[in-house]
Amino acid sequence: MKRIALYTRVSTDQQTTENQRLELLAVAQRNSWEVVAEFTDLGISGAKGRDQRPGYDALMKAVARREIDMVASWAVDRLGRSLQNLVGFLTEINAKGVDLYLHQQALDTSTPSGRAMFGMLSVFADFEREMIRSRIMAGLARSEKKAGRPRLDPDKVAKIERALLRGTSINETARKLRVGVGTVHRIKVKLDQAA
C-alpha cells in the first residue's frame, strides 16, 4: 500500500483547505492509498519560498526522510507559482523515489503517462527559463545601446528648474509636472552645484 502525504494550501486566511483535503482523501480511498501525513499552509502565497511555508518545508523533510511514497495535492498552483518551481519540486522528490499526484491536472508520476508528462514539463520549464533569460539579455543590450535613461524633454527640464527656483518643493514639483521625484531631485542637485 502506498504511503501518501497530502499537501494543501490557500493564499488567504479567509479561505479553507477543507475542500482540497476532502477530495484528496476520497482519491486516496478509491486508490487504496494510506494517508500517513497531511501538510497545510494557510494564508501563504505559493510565490513564497520554502523557508516561509512551514507546511511545505515539513513535507520536503518527510520526503528527504523517505517517510512517504507519494505527495498528493489539489493542483499545481498549490505547490508553487511557476513551471520552474514545479519541475524543481518534481526533480527533488523524484530523486528520493517519491511520486506526485495532482488532482486537477490528472497527473500521476507513478504511471508511464505521468512520467512522460513530467518529462514534457521539464522541457517547457527549460524553454520558459531560456525565454526569460533572452528577454533580460535583450533589455540589457537595449539599455547599453541607449546609454542609460531616455532624455527628458528640454522644455520640461526648464519648467522643473523654474519651479525649483521659485521655491516649490521637490515632491510638489514632481507631482505638478508629472515626473519622478528622483528626476526633480537630480535637476535640483545640478542647480545647487551651478549656484
Kinemage of the C-alpha trace (Angstrom):
@kinemage 1
@onewidth
@group {chain A} dominant
@subgroup {mainchain}
@vectorlist {calphas} color= white
{ca met a 1} P 0.000 0.000 0.000
{ca lys a 2} L 1.355 3.424 -0.986
{ca arg a 3} L 2.121 5.851 1.830
{ca ile a 4} L 0.678 9.207 0.818
{ca ala a 5} L 1.239 12.714 2.161
{ca leu a 6} L -1.420 15.312 1.370
{ca tyr a 7} L -0.332 18.893 0.769
{ca thr a 8} L -2.958 21.650 0.790
{ca arg a 9} L -2.526 25.411 0.662
{ca val a 10} L -4.626 28.555 0.443
{ca ser a 11} L -3.363 32.086 -0.111
{ca thr a 12} L -5.572 33.958 2.360
{ca asp a 13} L -6.829 33.422 5.884
{ca gln a 14} L -10.403 33.761 4.618
{ca gln a 15} L -10.088 30.570 2.551
{ca thr a 16} L -10.081 26.983 3.757
{ca thr a 17} L -8.186 23.903 2.632
{ca glu a 18} L -11.003 21.577 3.683
{ca asn a 19} L -12.429 21.073 0.159
{ca gln a 20} L -8.969 20.199 -1.195
{ca arg a 21} L -8.400 17.834 1.720
{ca leu a 22} L -11.741 16.010 1.384
{ca glu a 23} L -11.283 15.463 -2.352
{ca leu a 24} L -7.739 14.150 -1.900
{ca leu a 25} L -8.865 11.812 0.895
{ca ala a 26} L -11.564 10.440 -1.434
{ca val a 27} L -8.968 9.844 -4.178
{ca ala a 28} L -6.690 8.089 -1.688
{ca gln a 29} L -9.545 5.843 -0.565
{ca arg a 30} L -10.512 4.946 -4.163
{ca asn a 31} L -6.901 4.018 -4.915
{ca ser a 32} L -6.278 2.190 -1.624
{ca trp a 33} L -3.540 4.630 -0.666
{ca glu a 34} L -2.663 5.043 3.007
{ca val a 35} L -2.589 8.709 4.053
{ca val a 36} L 0.269 8.858 6.569
{ca ala a 37} L 0.696 12.642 6.789
{ca glu a 38} L -1.088 15.882 5.974
{ca phe a 39} L 0.719 19.186 5.480
{ca thr a 40} L -1.039 22.538 5.173
{ca asp a 41} L -0.093 26.154 4.613
{ca leu a 42} L -2.866 28.630 5.455
{ca gly a 43} L -2.787 32.188 4.176
{ca ile a 44} L 0.573 31.791 2.433
{ca ser a 45} L 1.223 32.636 -1.211
{ca gly a 46} L 2.651 29.958 -3.474
{ca ala a 47} L 5.236 32.518 -4.555
{ca lys a 48} L 6.839 32.345 -1.094
{ca gly a 49} L 9.953 30.247 -0.666
{ca arg a 50} L 10.236 27.039 1.312
{ca asp a 51} L 11.534 28.941 4.344
{ca gln a 52} L 8.260 30.918 4.514
{ca arg a 53} L 5.946 27.921 4.030
{ca pro a 54} L 6.144 25.688 7.141
{ca gly a 55} L 3.807 23.009 5.769
{ca tyr a 56} L 5.763 22.758 2.531
{ca asp a 57} L 9.040 22.659 4.446
{ca ala a 58} L 7.761 19.832 6.669
{ca leu a 59} L 6.587 17.966 3.556
{ca met a 60} L 10.038 18.216 1.983
{ca lys a 61} L 11.640 16.961 5.210
{ca ala a 62} L 9.297 13.936 5.166
{ca val a 63} L 10.315 13.321 1.538
{ca ala a 64} L 14.011 13.540 2.489
{ca arg a 65} L 13.462 11.030 5.314
{ca arg a 66} L 11.650 8.720 2.850
{ca glu a 67} L 8.579 8.585 5.068
{ca ile a 68} L 6.224 8.718 2.085
{ca asp a 69} L 5.873 7.188 -1.369
{ca met a 70} L 3.708 9.881 -2.971
{ca val a 71} L 2.707 13.515 -2.500
{ca ala a 72} L -0.910 14.291 -3.369
{ca ser a 73} L -2.017 17.878 -3.943
{ca trp a 74} L -5.134 19.520 -5.333
{ca ala a 75} L -3.423 21.396 -8.185
{ca val a 76} L -0.059 22.520 -9.474
{ca asp a 77} L -0.579 26.077 -8.202
{ca arg a 78} L -0.846 24.758 -4.640
{ca leu a 79} L 2.821 23.702 -4.858
{ca gly a 80} L 4.247 26.827 -6.487
{ca arg a 81} L 3.647 29.650 -8.890
{ca ser a 82} L 5.825 28.722 -11.835
{ca leu a 83} L 6.609 25.785 -14.050
{ca gln a 84} L 10.233 26.022 -12.916
{ca asn a 85} L 9.125 25.637 -9.288
{ca leu a 86} L 7.103 22.549 -10.173
{ca val a 87} L 9.919 20.920 -12.116
{ca gly a 88} L 12.364 21.662 -9.302
{ca phe a 89} L 9.936 20.128 -6.806
{ca leu a 90} L 9.385 17.081 -9.031
{ca thr a 91} L 13.102 16.604 -9.550
{ca glu a 92} L 13.737 16.785 -5.807
{ca ile a 93} L 11.029 14.289 -4.838
{ca asn a 94} L 11.826 12.018 -7.784
{ca ala a 95} L 15.442 11.777 -6.584
{ca lys a 96} L 14.052 10.307 -3.335
{ca gly a 97} L 11.794 7.852 -5.181
{ca val a 98} L 8.629 9.790 -4.330
{ca asp a 99} L 5.833 10.234 -6.879
{ca leu a 100} L 3.373 13.106 -7.323
{ca tyr a 101} L -0.374 13.126 -7.810
{ca leu a 102} L -2.049 16.392 -8.888
{ca his a 103} L -5.819 16.088 -8.841
{ca gln a 104} L -6.835 18.982 -11.109
{ca gln a 105} L -4.196 18.225 -13.743
{ca ala a 106} L -4.766 14.435 -13.567
{ca leu a 107} L -1.004 13.975 -13.223
{ca asp a 108} L 0.282 10.834 -11.526
{ca thr a 109} L 4.029 10.315 -11.937
{ca ser a 110} L 3.714 6.704 -10.766
{ca thr a 111} L 2.203 5.874 -14.184
{ca pro a 112} L 4.017 5.787 -17.542
{ca ser a 113} L 1.887 8.639 -18.925
{ca gly a 114} L 2.553 10.687 -15.773
{ca arg a 115} L 6.299 10.191 -16.127
{ca ala a 116} L 6.060 11.245 -19.786
{ca met a 117} L 4.165 14.372 -18.735
{ca phe a 118} L 6.905 15.127 -16.195
{ca gly a 119} L 9.474 14.881 -18.990
{ca met a 120} L 7.499 17.354 -21.101
{ca leu a 121} L 7.148 19.725 -18.140
{ca ser a 122} L 10.933 19.705 -17.773
{ca val a 123} L 11.326 20.667 -21.430
{ca phe a 124} L 8.802 23.503 -21.074
{ca ala a 125} L 10.469 24.754 -17.876
{ca asp a 126} L 13.815 24.892 -19.687
{ca phe a 127} L 12.116 26.753 -22.545
{ca glu a 128} L 10.496 29.202 -20.089
{ca arg a 129} L 13.850 29.808 -18.374
{ca glu a 130} L 15.571 30.471 -21.722
{ca met a 131} L 12.819 32.847 -22.856
{ca ile a 132} L 13.150 34.858 -19.623
{ca arg a 133} L 16.926 34.907 -20.000
{ca ser a 134} L 16.629 36.075 -23.628
{ca arg a 135} L 14.280 38.919 -22.652
{ca ile a 136} L 16.617 40.034 -19.877
{ca met a 137} L 19.650 39.971 -22.175
{ca ala a 138} L 17.763 41.894 -24.881
{ca gly a 139} L 16.718 44.518 -22.321
{ca leu a 140} L 20.282 44.910 -21.083
{ca ala a 141} L 21.582 45.248 -24.631
{ca arg a 142} L 18.928 47.865 -25.391
{ca ser a 143} L 19.897 49.824 -22.254
{ca glu a 144} L 23.583 49.754 -23.158
{ca lys a 145} L 22.786 50.910 -26.691
{ca lys a 146} L 20.707 53.822 -25.397
{ca ala a 147} L 23.394 54.614 -22.812
{ca gly a 148} L 21.013 54.869 -19.911
{ca arg a 149} L 17.690 56.596 -19.422
{ca pro a 150} L 15.816 58.404 -22.152
{ca arg a 151} L 16.498 62.110 -22.075
{ca leu a 152} L 13.900 64.384 -20.532
{ca asp a 153} L 12.317 66.958 -22.826
{ca pro a 154} L 14.307 70.246 -22.515
{ca asp a 155} L 11.068 72.246 -22.064
{ca lys a 156} L 10.107 70.006 -19.121
{ca val a 157} L 13.585 70.462 -17.595
{ca ala a 158} L 13.192 74.260 -17.877
{ca lys a 159} L 9.764 74.106 -16.169
{ca ile a 160} L 11.228 71.998 -13.347
{ca glu a 161} L 14.123 74.441 -12.898
{ca arg a 162} L 11.745 77.443 -12.788
{ca ala a 163} L 9.531 75.735 -10.199
{ca leu a 164} L 12.519 74.856 -8.019
{ca leu a 165} L 13.954 78.380 -8.290
{ca arg a 166} L 10.561 79.747 -7.142
{ca gly a 167} L 10.950 77.588 -4.022
{ca thr a 168} L 8.451 74.847 -4.906
{ca ser a 169} L 9.322 71.613 -3.095
{ca ile a 170} L 10.742 68.627 -4.937
{ca asn a 171} L 7.640 66.497 -4.257
{ca glu a 172} L 5.228 69.252 -5.295
{ca thr a 173} L 7.213 69.941 -8.479
{ca ala a 174} L 7.239 66.251 -9.360
{ca arg a 175} L 3.500 65.971 -8.765
{ca lys a 176} L 2.560 69.113 -10.723
{ca leu a 177} L 4.802 68.329 -13.700
{ca arg a 178} L 4.155 64.577 -13.623
{ca val a 179} L 7.736 63.417 -13.364
{ca gly a 180} L 9.528 61.250 -10.865
{ca val a 181} L 10.779 62.682 -7.589
{ca gly a 182} L 14.234 61.319 -8.434
{ca thr a 183} L 14.267 63.252 -11.700
{ca val a 184} L 13.406 66.514 -9.921
{ca his a 185} L 15.990 65.800 -7.234
{ca arg a 186} L 18.738 65.294 -9.850
{ca ile a 187} L 17.841 68.618 -11.502
{ca lys a 188} L 17.860 70.360 -8.098
{ca val a 189} L 21.318 68.960 -7.324
{ca lys a 190} L 22.607 70.308 -10.654
{ca leu a 191} L 21.035 73.714 -9.918
{ca asp a 192} L 22.622 73.802 -6.449
{ca gln a 193} L 26.024 72.897 -7.904
{ca ala a 194} L 25.750 75.618 -10.559
{ca ala a 195} L 24.838 78.277 -7.972
